[in-house]
Amino acid sequence: MGIPQLQSYIEKACPSDCFYKVNIEQLAKNYREQTGGYEPVIVVDGSSCIGFIYKGLDWAAGGQFKQLFEKLDAFIKSFKRIGVRLVFFFTGGTVGPKRRKWIERSYQKQDEIHMIFDKLAKGWQVEELEKWHMLPTGVGSYDRFFFQYILQCEVHVSVDEDDTEIAHYARKNQCFAILAQDTDYLIYEGAPYYISALHLNLTSMSSYVYDRKKLMIHLGLETFHMPLFASLAGCDRVSFEDLKPFHRRIKFEFNKPNQFVAVAEYIKRYGFNSEESIFDSLTLIAKEALNDPEARNVLEISIRCYMSSTPLYTIPSTDHPHWNDILQRAEELHRFHHSLQPNMILNVLSGEPFEYGYSFEDFRKEELPKSGCLLRPIRMRLYGILLHEKPPKLDPILVHEWSMESLNSLEADFRVKPIPPIDAHPGLLALWSDDRTREMQTARWQLFAHSLSPDLDFGVLTDLPDNLILPTAVFFFLQKKNFLEEWEIESLIATVVALPSVPTEKLASLPANPVNLRAVQIGTIYMQAIFISILVFSACGYPLPASQVFIHPYFDGKLHQKMYSKFEKNTFPYSLMDPDQDLGDDLERNRQLSLFSQIKARVFLSS
């Protein structure tokens, strides 16, 4: 992310004071001394850091969420031990200018997944594929919930650009560092230190700092030059590929070995003395850099996104007071209540697209439905709940979806029409209120259950343990779609029922090989459905408090692989807690078998 090749340039070609090793505990101590005892706060770009935190856990089988929680807990404790508080930000979606880059990355990631599937099918071991390690489906969505509801951290999900909001928060709250791996933080005015997540060592609490000020000195640029520098070097908003002819030309013209020094020389030639003077010359710059004077608009958008004087994006108001109240409340729940609502709720209400990117599925084969398409009916009913009160005079009530569900499905967006709820809808403001009367709770449960399936009676959910409510609703949906064998759904039920009682050491010791690719894709569909069910649960005002919904690890890929193998061979495991029966006592074993039987009976109720 950020500016292509700039990280490598600053690490390998710049003076040593641009990139140097630091002890974070000492940095925090220095900060306290310099500020008269202020608490050191690091803003963490969660979206760019989670991949480094997840390292070491199984990824090919579908993810290990129980172990992920332990790693997140250890991560937090490492910073608490040295007196540093962490504030987390996660991306809320792709803003318009970055859509093309998001599509390119989605296709690239999906190609890598297909390659991984091919190698696993040929007998490669998971360990041999480590250089293609990527986050399993769901990890990038659930980590924020673990941080917020289990570890009690301050968590934000962006409405504007993620890195823009991080830099704004760090600057406004005088945070002493940003922990990330995104060269855009060398451009923004944010915190004094930009600490590398890639080089973070939690044992020694050391990492490397990318020094923005020293980079500017090296390039001979001022602070107000940096947004233009990023835009001409190539970033998420201005295509690096489109700038390559310009880079070749100015490297020759200024006799410089790389594009970064050449771009700096090009900027200095104009003699700019302020931000506004740059905009006066932008038409000429667009013609010289992109061979198109009309491209000044692209450059201006890019530059303003980096400028500290640019205000954060806010949801625009309409001429309809009641709808404005809904939008305002949705933004409050998203932004000011530490992201009580997932970002997709606000996106849909404000007319932004719904995103459904790459996942661990094989789009070249048709043996299983693709989750993006399979789950669309649930999303349509979700849209029906959210847009039920949207005034007809506003834009056509359609939701634009960027959904990865075939090899070329991102060539254009899908225009999706909401399905109106079949139950009484008390209004979003009422659903999102503190009203917990029996009547309102019934409305919430009915809307939720019928969004998953019109045939689902919410009464089959409400007396289950908290960790089994969403999975059971999903199992019911999957059973109704009639593409899985009964034993395949049973293997999922067994995984979810057993997971709370299996120690993490046991999960870690389960074999990573061989990987059953059909089981991986079934696990992906299940996890995507869990995430959609969370969105519906949120839209309905949480029939159960969020703190009871978001604290559960709903899946473990390696445990599912083992359960899938057992059920495929028709060897029903006597002990769900451990198919080899070396853990647990009779009481726990019987409890799990009872839960398994209850859920199975409810899921296959009408089959």
Phi, psi and omega in degrees: 000160178091223187261117183304134174074354182291323179299313179297321180297313183289330180284327191246336188241349181269164174303155186297339180280359175272339184211110187213156182281143179223156169260118187294325178298320179290321176301317180295319178298316179299321180297316180298319181293320184285337184252006180074031174100013177299146177290127177287126180238131174250129174271124184257124172281090186301324183294329180266348183262335190298328178298323180286324179292322185287342183312139178099345177263157180294138182235331186289330184275348177130001174103152181232093190280331177291318177288328176301317179302317180297322179291321177295321178298315179296323179299311180298314183296328179298323180278325177300323183300329180258013174077027180249130176264139180253138173240129187255140172237139176232149183292140180261003181138172184267121177283157189315308183299341181262005185300316182300317179295321178298318179296315179301315181293322180297315178296318180298314180296320181293323175299320178296320179297318178299319178296319178297315178301317180298318181291319177296322179295333179272003176098008176297146175276150180303322182299331181285348183255012189300330181290346176257015182310131175216161183292133175293161178304128175103333184298316180292347178262325188269340183302321181296325179292319178298314179301318188280311192264338178258315185266358173058039178269159172281122185231135176234145172241129190290150168259319176271197173302137181301309183292330176297314181291325178296312180298319179297314181296315181297320181290314183295322185259010177052044176290149187270347180201158170241130177255117186195183172215073185205116186292351174301334181287352171278350182258315181294150165274106183232258180254163179301327183237135169251107186263137183283124173287327181299322185262009183292130176241109184287339179289312181266354185051050178237160175197196176240149176253134168266114188267109183296315183294320179291326176296318179297319178297316180301320182274347182075032183246158175260169181304316184288347176283334194298321176300321176291321177303312180298319183292326179274340175281334182110128182210191182294339183260335179239116189298127175299320180297319180294336182269353185302316177300321177298316179298316180298319183293314184283333174297320177291315184298318182263001179055052182243148186282342182216165186289335185289314177293322180295318178297319178299317179296320179299317180294316182295332180298332181283340179067035180299143178238003179196169176299315185294328179295333177295317182294332178296333184254009191291328179297316178295318179298318179298320179294319182286322186272324186239005178058031183203105180299334179292342181288000177302329179296319178297314180296319182295316178301315181298312182298314183294330177298328181274342187285135181291340181279350180283124181291154177294150179294139173233155181292124181292146179273167180238185177270014184241103187305316182295318179293324176299320178298320179295314180298318180297316180294320179297319179292323177299313181294330181279312190264320190258350176252035179052048172059049175300326177258136174302151188299330184295335178296309180295322180302313182295316181297324184268007175086010177278158182289156170269131183253138179216091189274206184296155177205169183282072178223157179255103183281357179274347185239158186242015183291336178232147173294153180271137190300323181301318179282317183302320186270000182301320178302324176294316180297322179297321177288326173299313179299325178298322177292314186289324187256012182303326184255006181293127183299135181301334183287345177284184183312156175311135186280077175232152176248130177274128179242129167260101191235122177276104181217006171200178186297331184234024189286352179263010177292334177207160179277159174268139176257111191247130180267129179297151172258119181298147179294146179273351181254166175299131181251110184285357183102145184296320181297325177289317179299323184271008180275179178274007181293112180244029177293161181301320181298315181290321178297321177298318178298317179298311182297319181295315179299318180296307185299316183284345172287323177289317177198131178300343181267358185273120176273121184298341180297338179281354182256323197292337181261009178277157170303148186308319186288352183251356184292304180296314178302319181296320176298320179293317178301320179299314178300313182297319180298321181293333181283343167061040175243354178251149171291154180302320182292336178289320175293322177300323180294325175292316179301314181298321180298313183291321180292320185282328191308315183302332186263355180271119180299151181297330178297322179292318178299320180295327184277349178297144184294140177274343183233153351284165180253122175277113188290329176294318179297322178301314183290326175295319177298322177297313179301316180299313183292322176297322178292323176300316181296317178296322179295327176295319177300316180295317179303318179293314181301328181276004176084023177057085172305328167247147178304146180305325181295342178264348183264321192266009185259005187252136169279106189277002184196155167215120186296317182290321177296320178296321177302319181291315178298318181300317179297318181296313183290327178298324180274004180061033176250081182303122183290123180300321176249109177294328183300326177205112182302342179265001173060035178252012179226151168087166179249174184299323182298312180293319179299314180294324178298316181293318179297325177294315178298317179304313182294320179298312183294316180301317181298322182285323181292320182260025185306316187249012183277000000 
